[in-house]
Amino acid sequence: MSLEDEIQERLVADTESILQNNLDRVEKLFQLHGDGTVAVSDEYRDAGPKNRMLIYFIAQRFAVEGNIADEDTVESEFFYERIDREDSTIRHYLKDLRDAGLVTKEGKSHHRLVVENLPDALDRLEDAVNSAGDDE
């Protein structure tokens, strides 16, 4: 085995494995519907708006993997319509999620989950529910 092959096998994060290894944890967050809509579980509805946004990013990635959605990005506009906050606040939340390394910005207004940091995102969400506090 070449050094390149060994590095690829041992050191490069495998997106599919990360998603599969965290499926049990993710299953508690939401349910996906065949039309691509996401139903956030009752337990996580009070996790705060920024954390609900994070749930939607996670759901979108799993929807793509499950062939329910075509794109793994979510537009800022999606949150403007669904999160009861000013647009500037939504943009601030998105920046916070980017700064935390949980999402990346693609183009002008699309964001996507950083799969390699999914365990950190799930820790954050679980902590929010366990502390029952809002993330504002």
Backbone as JSON, one array per atom type, in Angstrom:
{
  "sequence": "MSLEDEIQERLVADTESILQNNLDRVEKLFQLHGDGTVAVSDEYRDAGPKNRMLIYFIAQRFAVEGNIADEDTVESEFFYERIDREDSTIRHYLKDLRDAGLVTKEGKSHHRLVVENLPDALDRLEDAVNSAGDDE",
  "N": [[0.86, -1.18, 0.0], [0.59, 2.16, -0.87], [1.98, 5.23, 0.45], [0.23, 7.38, 0.03], [-2.24, 6.01, -0.29], [-2.46, 4.89, 2.25], [-2.61, 7.17, 3.88], [-5.01, 8.24, 2.9], [-6.75, 6.2, 3.7], [-6.39, 6.07, 6.52], [-6.33, 8.7, 7.61], [-7.97, 10.59, 6.35], [-11.09, 12.07, 6.68], [-14.06, 10.29, 6.41], [-16.94, 11.06, 4.95], [-19.38, 9.65, 4.63], [-19.14, 7.64, 6.6], [-19.08, 9.19, 8.93], [-21.65, 10.3, 8.92], [-23.19, 7.94, 9.04], [-22.28, 6.81, 11.48], [-23.37, 8.55, 13.3], [-26.07, 8.39, 13.08], [-28.02, 7.37, 14.91], [-28.01, 9.35, 16.9], [-28.82, 11.57, 15.42], [-31.35, 10.86, 14.61], [-33.01, 11.47, 16.72], [-33.47, 14.17, 16.5], [-35.14, 15.08, 14.36], [-37.65, 14.37, 11.84], [-37.78, 13.25, 8.55], [-39.75, 13.98, 5.73], [-41.24, 12.57, 2.79], [-41.58, 14.57, 0.89], [-39.52, 16.27, 1.32], [-39.75, 18.0, 3.44], [-39.07, 18.96, 6.84], [-39.59, 17.79, 10.07], [-39.09, 18.98, 13.1], [-38.26, 17.4, 16.1], [-40.32, 17.25, 19.05], [-38.85, 17.47, 21.41], [-36.68, 19.05, 20.69], [-37.65, 21.45, 19.79], [-37.62, 23.69, 21.41], [-35.01, 24.44, 21.56], [-33.87, 26.8, 20.88], [-33.56, 29.4, 18.41], [-31.16, 29.53, 16.82], [-30.06, 27.01, 17.17], [-32.14, 25.46, 16.14], [-31.9, 26.17, 13.5], [-29.47, 24.94, 12.95], [-30.27, 22.29, 13.18], [-31.88, 22.09, 10.89], [-29.88, 22.3, 8.91], [-28.47, 19.93, 9.36], [-30.52, 18.1, 8.85], [-30.98, 18.64, 6.14], [-28.65, 17.68, 4.96], [-28.83, 14.93, 5.52], [-31.18, 14.42, 4.15], [-30.35, 14.68, 1.52], [-28.55, 12.53, 1.38], [-30.37, 10.49, 1.69], [-31.71, 10.57, -0.69], [-33.88, 12.31, -0.84], [-33.74, 14.99, -1.14], [-32.2, 17.26, -3.48], [-30.11, 19.07, -3.18], [-27.52, 19.9, -0.85], [-27.44, 22.24, 0.46], [-28.77, 25.08, 2.26], [-30.77, 27.87, 1.78], [-30.41, 31.25, 2.91], [-32.81, 32.65, 2.88], [-34.72, 30.7, 3.46], [-34.62, 30.52, 6.23], [-35.33, 33.11, 6.94], [-38.01, 33.06, 6.48], [-38.94, 31.15, 8.28], [-37.93, 31.36, 10.86], [-38.64, 33.24, 13.62], [-37.38, 35.96, 13.68], [-35.53, 39.01, 13.09], [-34.16, 39.68, 9.82], [-31.49, 40.48, 9.9], [-30.69, 39.39, 12.31], [-30.9, 36.68, 11.77], [-28.88, 36.49, 9.85], [-26.73, 37.04, 11.53], [-26.86, 34.8, 13.25], [-26.23, 32.81, 11.36], [-23.61, 33.54, 10.75], [-22.43, 33.09, 13.26], [-22.69, 30.29, 13.38], [-21.06, 29.6, 11.25], [-18.61, 30.63, 12.18], [-18.23, 28.92, 14.31], [-17.52, 26.7, 12.98], [-19.39, 24.92, 12.06], [-21.05, 25.19, 9.86], [-20.67, 26.1, 6.39], [-20.37, 28.79, 4.07], [-21.76, 29.0, 0.91], [-21.43, 30.54, -2.01], [-23.57, 33.37, -2.48], [-25.8, 33.21, -0.67], [-26.2, 30.65, 0.28], [-25.86, 27.95, 2.53], [-24.06, 25.24, 4.07], [-23.86, 22.2, 5.92], [-20.97, 21.3, 7.79], [-19.82, 18.33, 7.54], [-17.79, 16.89, 8.8], [-17.73, 18.03, 11.28], [-20.04, 17.24, 12.47], [-20.39, 15.6, 14.87], [-19.69, 17.52, 16.84], [-21.68, 19.43, 16.41], [-23.92, 17.94, 17.15], [-23.34, 17.47, 19.85], [-23.56, 20.08, 20.79], [-26.31, 20.59, 20.33], [-27.51, 18.62, 21.95], [-26.56, 19.45, 24.44], [-27.89, 21.91, 24.61], [-30.55, 21.11, 24.84], [-30.46, 19.62, 27.16], [-29.79, 21.59, 29.0], [-31.92, 23.13, 28.69], [-32.08, 25.77, 27.78], [-32.37, 28.85, 25.97], [-30.66, 29.81, 23.0], [-29.98, 32.43, 22.57]],
  "CA": [[0.0, 0.0, 0.0], [1.39, 3.38, -0.97], [1.76, 6.21, 1.52], [-1.01, 8.11, -0.29], [-3.39, 5.14, 0.03], [-2.52, 4.75, 3.7], [-3.11, 8.44, 4.39], [-6.43, 8.31, 2.55], [-7.49, 5.23, 4.51], [-6.28, 6.25, 7.95], [-6.37, 10.07, 8.1], [-8.98, 11.43, 5.7], [-12.42, 11.83, 7.21], [-15.0, 9.7, 5.47], [-18.23, 11.69, 5.19], [-20.43, 8.64, 4.79], [-18.97, 6.99, 7.91], [-19.47, 10.15, 9.96], [-23.11, 10.35, 8.92], [-23.71, 6.65, 9.5], [-21.94, 6.62, 12.89], [-24.17, 9.46, 14.12], [-27.47, 8.26, 12.7], [-28.86, 7.23, 16.1], [-28.12, 10.66, 17.55], [-29.56, 12.45, 14.52], [-32.74, 10.4, 14.56], [-33.75, 12.12, 17.81], [-33.65, 15.59, 16.2], [-36.15, 15.42, 13.36], [-38.13, 13.35, 10.93], [-37.84, 13.72, 7.17], [-40.91, 13.55, 4.97], [-40.93, 12.28, 1.4], [-41.56, 15.79, 0.07], [-38.36, 17.06, 1.69], [-39.96, 18.83, 4.63], [-38.44, 18.49, 8.07], [-40.36, 17.97, 11.29], [-38.2, 18.98, 14.26], [-38.9, 16.67, 17.2], [-40.82, 18.07, 20.15], [-37.77, 17.67, 22.39], [-35.72, 20.04, 20.21], [-38.31, 22.67, 19.31], [-37.3, 24.79, 22.31], [-33.55, 24.52, 21.67], [-33.46, 28.13, 20.46], [-33.59, 29.56, 16.95], [-29.89, 29.2, 16.17], [-29.93, 25.56, 17.18], [-33.12, 24.93, 15.19], [-31.28, 26.35, 12.19], [-28.47, 23.88, 12.84], [-31.02, 21.05, 12.91], [-32.25, 22.1, 9.48], [-28.69, 21.99, 8.12], [-28.22, 18.49, 9.51], [-31.6, 17.41, 8.15], [-30.78, 18.79, 4.7], [-27.57, 16.76, 4.53], [-29.36, 13.58, 5.55], [-32.18, 14.34, 3.09], [-29.6, 14.43, 0.29], [-28.04, 11.16, 1.44], [-31.51, 9.61, 1.54], [-32.33, 10.86, -1.98], [-35.13, 13.05, -0.64], [-33.44, 16.34, -1.62], [-31.15, 17.29, -4.48], [-29.01, 19.94, -2.76], [-27.21, 19.82, 0.58], [-27.36, 23.59, 1.01], [-30.01, 25.74, 2.66], [-30.68, 29.31, 1.52], [-30.74, 32.15, 4.03], [-34.23, 32.98, 2.75], [-35.47, 29.64, 4.14], [-34.7, 30.86, 7.65], [-36.06, 34.36, 7.07], [-39.43, 32.72, 6.45], [-39.33, 30.17, 9.29], [-37.45, 31.71, 12.2], [-39.28, 34.5, 13.99], [-36.36, 36.94, 14.04], [-35.18, 39.94, 12.02], [-33.21, 39.12, 8.86], [-30.12, 40.74, 10.37], [-30.42, 38.43, 13.38], [-30.67, 35.41, 11.09], [-27.53, 36.57, 9.28], [-25.81, 36.94, 12.67], [-26.85, 33.38, 13.64], [-25.49, 32.07, 10.34], [-22.2, 33.86, 10.96], [-22.01, 32.36, 14.46], [-22.55, 28.87, 13.03], [-19.84, 29.51, 10.42], [-17.46, 30.86, 13.06], [-18.08, 27.72, 15.13], [-17.07, 25.62, 12.11], [-20.47, 23.95, 11.86], [-21.55, 25.36, 8.5], [-19.89, 26.93, 5.49], [-21.17, 29.58, 3.15], [-21.53, 28.66, -0.49], [-21.99, 31.6, -2.82], [-24.1, 34.55, -1.81], [-26.75, 33.01, 0.43], [-26.39, 29.23, 0.58], [-25.0, 27.41, 3.59], [-24.07, 23.78, 4.14], [-23.28, 21.58, 7.11], [-19.63, 20.72, 7.72], [-20.09, 16.98, 8.04], [-16.71, 16.47, 9.7], [-18.02, 18.58, 12.61], [-21.36, 16.79, 12.91], [-20.41, 15.25, 16.3], [-19.7, 18.76, 17.63], [-23.02, 20.01, 16.27], [-24.85, 17.13, 17.95], [-23.04, 17.78, 21.25], [-24.14, 21.41, 21.05], [-27.76, 20.46, 20.39], [-27.85, 17.84, 23.14], [-26.32, 20.33, 25.6], [-28.95, 22.91, 24.65], [-31.78, 20.48, 25.32], [-30.23, 19.23, 28.56], [-29.8, 22.79, 29.83], [-33.24, 23.73, 28.43], [-31.95, 27.21, 27.63], [-32.42, 29.43, 24.63], [-29.29, 30.12, 22.59], [-29.84, 33.84, 22.17]],
  "C": [[0.9, 1.24, 0.0], [1.08, 4.3, 0.21], [0.47, 6.98, 1.27], [-2.25, 7.29, 0.07], [-3.57, 5.01, 1.54], [-3.06, 6.02, 4.36], [-4.6, 8.56, 4.12], [-7.25, 7.39, 3.46], [-7.51, 5.58, 5.99], [-6.54, 7.67, 8.45], [-7.47, 10.94, 7.51], [-10.36, 11.05, 6.22], [-13.34, 11.33, 6.11], [-16.4, 10.2, 5.81], [-19.32, 10.67, 5.45], [-20.35, 7.95, 6.15], [-19.41, 7.91, 9.04], [-20.99, 10.21, 10.06], [-23.7, 9.06, 9.48], [-23.45, 6.44, 11.0], [-22.79, 7.48, 13.82], [-25.66, 9.37, 13.85], [-28.4, 8.13, 13.9], [-29.06, 8.56, 16.82], [-28.98, 11.61, 16.72], [-31.04, 12.12, 14.52], [-33.62, 11.06, 15.63], [-34.14, 13.57, 17.48], [-34.87, 15.91, 15.35], [-36.62, 14.17, 12.64], [-38.21, 13.98, 9.55], [-39.1, 13.16, 6.52], [-40.51, 13.39, 3.51], [-40.87, 13.5, 0.5], [-40.41, 16.72, 0.42], [-38.54, 17.96, 2.9], [-39.37, 18.14, 5.86], [-39.36, 18.79, 9.24], [-39.39, 17.85, 12.47], [-38.94, 18.29, 15.4], [-39.29, 17.62, 18.32], [-39.71, 18.42, 21.14], [-36.83, 18.81, 22.0], [-36.35, 21.34, 19.73], [-37.96, 23.89, 20.16], [-35.79, 24.97, 22.48], [-33.02, 25.89, 21.27], [-33.36, 28.22, 18.95], [-32.29, 29.19, 16.25], [-29.7, 27.68, 16.1], [-30.96, 24.89, 16.27], [-32.58, 25.08, 13.77], [-30.25, 25.24, 11.95], [-29.15, 22.54, 12.55], [-31.42, 20.98, 11.44], [-31.05, 21.8, 8.58], [-28.38, 20.5, 8.17], [-29.27, 17.71, 8.72], [-31.39, 17.48, 6.63], [-29.71, 17.83, 4.2], [-28.07, 15.32, 4.5], [-30.43, 13.38, 4.48], [-31.49, 14.07, 1.74], [-29.1, 12.99, 0.27], [-29.15, 10.14, 1.26], [-32.27, 9.8, 0.24], [-33.7, 11.5, -1.86], [-34.97, 14.49, -1.14], [-32.28, 16.27, -2.59], [-29.91, 18.06, -4.03], [-28.78, 19.81, -1.25], [-27.06, 21.2, 1.21], [-28.76, 24.1, 1.36], [-29.8, 27.24, 2.43], [-31.04, 30.1, 2.77], [-32.22, 32.47, 4.05], [-35.13, 31.96, 3.46], [-35.67, 30.01, 5.6], [-35.44, 32.17, 7.88], [-37.56, 34.08, 7.18], [-39.87, 31.86, 7.63], [-38.91, 30.51, 10.72], [-37.97, 33.12, 12.52], [-38.26, 35.48, 14.56], [-36.15, 37.87, 12.84], [-34.17, 39.27, 11.09], [-31.78, 39.33, 9.32], [-29.73, 39.77, 11.49], [-30.14, 37.06, 12.79], [-29.26, 35.39, 10.49], [-26.48, 36.45, 10.38], [-25.72, 35.48, 13.15], [-26.04, 32.55, 12.65], [-23.99, 32.31, 10.48], [-21.66, 33.12, 12.18], [-21.79, 30.88, 14.16], [-21.34, 28.65, 12.13], [-18.6, 29.65, 11.3], [-17.18, 29.66, 13.96], [-17.61, 26.52, 14.31], [-18.13, 24.59, 11.8], [-21.09, 24.03, 10.48], [-20.56, 26.2, 7.7], [-20.84, 27.68, 4.59], [-20.76, 29.24, 1.73], [-22.2, 29.74, -1.33], [-22.54, 32.72, -1.96], [-24.96, 34.24, -0.59], [-27.04, 31.54, 0.74], [-25.39, 28.79, 1.65], [-25.13, 25.89, 3.61], [-23.39, 23.33, 5.42], [-21.86, 21.11, 6.83], [-19.73, 19.35, 8.37], [-19.03, 16.52, 9.03], [-16.95, 16.96, 11.12], [-19.41, 18.22, 13.11], [-21.37, 16.36, 14.38], [-20.44, 16.48, 17.21], [-21.06, 19.43, 17.58], [-24.02, 19.26, 17.13], [-24.61, 17.35, 19.44], [-23.69, 19.1, 21.64], [-25.65, 21.31, 21.22], [-28.2, 19.69, 21.63], [-27.64, 18.67, 24.4], [-27.44, 21.37, 25.74], [-30.23, 22.34, 25.21], [-31.62, 20.12, 26.8], [-30.24, 20.43, 29.5], [-31.11, 23.55, 29.68], [-33.19, 25.25, 28.32], [-32.04, 27.63, 26.18], [-31.0, 29.85, 24.28], [-29.13, 31.58, 22.17], [-28.93, 34.56, 23.14]]
}
